[in-house]
Amino acid sequence: MPEQQGERNRPMRRPLRWLGLAVLVIALDLATKAMASAWLSYAQSVEILPVFNLTLLHNTGAAFSFLAGHDGWQRWFFAVIAIGASVGLSIWMSRLKAHETILAVSLALIIGGALGNLYDRLVHGYVIDFLSFYWGQYYFPAFNLADVAITLGACGLIWESLRDVRRHKKS
């Protein structure tokens, strides 16, 4: 048992290497947003599947256009949040243990997504969204690959926290 405990407390070798995944997320996000902006007309849906459209939209708010109707202060507010979260998550990543791979991937996905959307906010003043799912007359708010990465990263954090709860109950 003491040997296993020692293994669990061993620091991860080069944990910040996972920031390479964040860079990949940023690159894919910005590339797909550039393609969407070049190939799609604003607010004109292109049906791909009976439940999925490509629709170019500009979001000045946050998730689900939260605070989109304000004077522009929210651009800087969300930029500060993205920078703060990315720095905080990078510090967390630098302190990971050897066995915390899912946590490292999750943090990298969130950082990459946050910085991909931050780029849009700083350069354009809005986030480019283009993925649109719907069912009949019900539409889910449009989103982009950065949002997908943030969501997957959050799911990974939840998964890890649930695994930790189960581990603690066993010991």
RAVEN-V447390 format. One record per residue. N is the residue number from 1. RES is the residue in one small letter. PSI is psi in whole degrees, -180 to 180 (none if undefined). OMEGA is omega in whole degrees, -180 to 180 (999 if undefined). D_LAST is the distance of its C-alpha to the last C-alpha in Angstrom with 1 decimal. Layout:
<<N	RES	PSI	OMEGA	D_LAST> <N	RES	PSI	OMEGA	D_LAST>>
This chain:
<<1	m	-45	179	10.7> <2	p	-34	178	12.8> <3	e	-44	179	14.8> <4	q	-40	180	12.3> <5	q	-41	178	11.3> <6	g	-41	178	15.1> <7	e	-41	-178	15.6> <8	r	-27	-177	13.4> <9	n	-4	-179	15.5> <10	r	131	-180	18.8> <11	p	151	176	21.2> <12	m	138	175	22.7> <13	r	126	177	26.2> <14	r	59	-177	28.8> <15	p	-28	-178	26.8> <16	l	-5	174	30.0> <17	r	-24	179	31.4> <18	w	-14	176	29.7> <19	l	-18	173	32.5> <20	g	-37	176	34.7> <21	l	-40	177	33.2> <22	a	-42	178	34.1> <23	v	-40	177	37.6> <24	l	-44	178	37.8> <25	v	-46	180	36.9> <26	i	-47	-178	39.5> <27	a	-47	179	42.1> <28	l	-41	179	41.6> <29	d	-51	-178	41.5> <30	l	-36	178	44.7> <31	a	-45	-179	46.5> <32	t	-34	177	45.9> <33	k	-39	178	47.0> <34	a	-42	178	50.1> <35	m	-45	179	50.9> <36	a	-43	-180	50.4> <37	s	-35	-179	52.7> <38	a	-35	-171	55.3> <39	w	-18	-176	55.4> <40	l	146	173	54.8> <41	s	142	-176	57.1> <42	y	130	175	55.5> <43	a	14	176	54.3> <44	q	114	-176	55.8> <45	s	140	173	53.4> <46	v	112	-177	53.5> <47	e	128	177	52.1> <48	i	-45	177	49.9> <49	l	164	179	48.4> <50	p	-10	179	49.2> <51	v	7	-173	46.1> <52	f	128	176	46.0> <53	n	157	163	48.5> <54	l	123	-178	48.9> <55	t	113	180	50.2> <56	l	121	178	50.7> <57	l	155	178	49.8> <58	h	122	-176	49.4> <59	n	112	178	46.8> <60	t	-6	180	47.5> <61	g	-151	178	44.5> <62	a	-153	-180	40.7> <63	a	136	180	38.8> <64	f	30	180	41.1> <65	s	25	177	43.9> <66	f	127	-180	42.4> <67	l	16	-178	45.0> <68	a	-27	-175	47.3> <69	g	14	-177	50.4> <70	h	178	-170	50.4> <71	d	-6	-179	52.8> <72	g	-13	179	50.8> <73	w	-29	-177	48.7> <74	q	-26	177	45.6> <75	r	-49	-178	46.2> <76	w	-34	177	45.5> <77	f	-49	-180	42.7> <78	f	-29	176	40.7> <79	a	-44	179	41.7> <80	v	-42	178	40.2> <81	i	-44	-179	37.0> <82	a	-42	180	36.8> <83	i	-47	179	37.5> <84	g	-45	180	35.0> <85	a	-42	-179	32.2> <86	s	-41	177	33.0> <87	v	-48	-180	33.0> <88	g	-44	180	29.8> <89	l	-33	177	28.0> <90	s	-40	176	29.6> <91	i	-45	177	28.3> <92	w	-46	-179	24.7> <93	m	-39	-177	25.3> <94	s	-16	-177	26.5> <95	r	11	-177	23.2> <96	l	154	176	21.0> <97	k	163	-174	18.6> <98	a	-34	-175	19.6> <99	h	1	-172	17.2> <100	e	50	-178	18.2> <101	t	-44	180	21.3> <102	i	-39	178	21.1> <103	l	-42	179	20.9> <104	a	-45	179	23.9> <105	v	-44	-179	25.9> <106	s	-47	180	25.2> <107	l	-41	179	26.4> <108	a	-41	178	29.4> <109	l	-43	-180	30.4> <110	i	-44	179	30.4> <111	i	-47	-180	32.3> <112	g	-44	179	34.8> <113	g	-43	180	35.4> <114	a	-42	-179	35.9> <115	l	-31	175	38.3> <116	g	-45	178	40.2> <117	n	-32	176	40.9> <118	l	-43	178	41.7> <119	y	-49	179	44.4> <120	d	-47	-178	46.0> <121	r	-44	-177	46.0> <122	l	-39	-176	47.5> <123	v	-43	-174	50.0> <124	h	-25	-174	51.0> <125	g	4	179	50.0> <126	y	164	176	48.1> <127	v	134	179	45.4> <128	i	121	176	46.8> <129	d	150	-179	45.3> <130	f	-8	179	46.5> <131	l	121	-173	44.1> <132	s	115	177	44.9> <133	f	148	-179	43.5> <134	y	163	174	45.1> <135	w	110	-176	45.6> <136	g	-120	179	49.1> <137	q	3	-177	50.0> <138	y	118	-178	46.4> <139	y	132	171	45.5> <140	f	143	-180	42.1> <141	p	141	180	42.8> <142	a	152	-178	43.8> <143	f	-174	-177	41.4> <144	n	-178	-178	41.2> <145	l	-31	176	38.9> <146	a	-41	178	37.5> <147	d	-38	177	36.3> <148	v	-44	180	34.8> <149	a	-43	179	32.9> <150	i	-43	-180	31.7> <151	t	-46	178	30.6> <152	l	-40	177	28.7> <153	g	-42	178	27.1> <154	a	-41	177	26.0> <155	c	-40	177	24.6> <156	g	-40	177	22.6> <157	l	-43	178	21.2> <158	i	-46	179	20.3> <159	w	-47	-180	18.7> <160	e	-41	-180	16.6> <161	s	-37	177	15.5> <162	l	-39	177	14.6> <163	r	-40	178	12.6> <164	d	-40	179	10.7> <165	v	-46	180	10.2> <166	r	-41	178	8.9> <167	r	-44	-179	6.5> <168	h	-35	178	5.2> <169	k	-36	180	5.6> <170	k	-32	-177	3.8> <171	s	none	999	0.0>>
